[in-house]
Amino acid sequence: MNISTASNIVTITGNIKSVRDYQKIKESIDSLIASNNTIIIDIRDSISITSSIIGYFTKLVQKEGIDLSIKVGDASLMELFDDLNLVTLFKVKKA
């Protein structure tokens, strides 16, 4: 997995699958929320996402009031967010 940031956009390429991936995503987003209340996450090709990342995103939205939106490139990941009823909470859109 690779991650890059520009302005308030976090772009993730490759599959999200490990604890290290979670740590890299959290570090990147934590550095952005210091100066941005709106975060856009672009998950280009991962087919899944870990539960720890879902928990972290939920905390950002519900406890910290961050305006989070997620763009997904893979239909399987979109389906996962839909199955978990998270499309509305995270403003998930197919890229």
N, C-alpha and C positions, 0 to 999 in steps of 0.2 A: 504494500500500500504506500502511495505517495500522497503528500498533502502540501498545498500551497495556499497562501492568503494574499489577497489584494483588496485594499479598502475594507469593506465589511463582508467580503465573500470568501468562503473557505471551499476550495476545490479538492475533492478526494478522488484519486484514480486507483484502480486495482481493487482487490477484495479486502473488506474489513473483516478480520477474523480473530485477532489476538488481543491480549491484554495490552501489549505494547501499542497496538493501533489505537485502542481506547485512550491511552495516555497521551499519544501524539495529538489526537483530535481534541482532547480536553485542554491540553496546553495551548494549542493554536486558538481555540475559541476563548479561553480565559484571557489571553493577551488582547483579543479584539474587544471583549465586552468592557474593558476598562475605558474605552473611548467610543463605543458604539452600543446603542440599545437595540439596533436592528441587525440581525445576522442572517445571511443567506448561505446555506450549505448545498453545494453542488456535488452530488455523489454520482460520478459518471458511469462506472461500470461494475460496482459491487452488486452481487446477487443477494446479499444478506447483510445484517447488522447485528451487533451483539446486544444482549440485554442491558449490559452496563452503559452502553452509549444511549440506548433508549431511555434509561433511567436518568442519565445526565441531562439529556435534552428536555425531559419532562420537568426536571427541577428548574432548569433555566426559564422555561415558559411559565410554570405555575408558581414558583416561589420567588424568582428574581425578576419576573415581569419582562423578560427579553422577548422581543418580537422576532421569532424564529420562523424561517421558511426553508423548506427542503425541496430541491429539484433532484429527481432520480432519473437515471438513464436506462435502467433495466426494468423490464416488466415484472420480473419476479419480486424485486424489492418493493415496487409499487403495490403489488398484491399483498405482500407481507404487512406493509403499513395499513392497507385497507382491512385485512383480516384482524389486525389488532385495534381497529377503530382509532387510528392515530392520524388519519389524513387531515381532519379538521384542526386538531390540536397543533400539528406541526406545519400546517398549510402546505401539504405535500402536493407537488405537481410533476407530471411526466415531462422530462426535458426533451 
